Amino acid sequence: MEKALLNLEEFCGYMGIGKTKARELLNNPKNKFTVRIGNRLYANKKCLDEWLEYQCKRS
């Protein structure tokens, strides 16, 4: 079974970016893929994939 939420480390690996850029993306209030549980940030993988598709179509 595939995970629905990616923690910071997994998000960095999935996106191929560093922790600083990952935190910047996760803290952006305009994105729809961030899930906050307590004071931890996670990326909803399904929403993240949709966001990535949209970004690819824009360029």
C-alpha positions, 0 to 999 in steps of 0.5 A: 500500500502506498503512503498518502502523506509524505513527511519532510524527508520523503517529500525531499526525496520525491521532489529531489530538493533540499530541506530548505526549499521543501519547507518553503513549498510546504509553508506556502499558503497558496499550495493545496498539498500541505497537510498540517498535523500539530506543528508538523508539515506533510505533503498529500501525495495525490494533491502534490502529483496534481500540482506537479501536473499543473506546473508542467502544463503551465510551462 
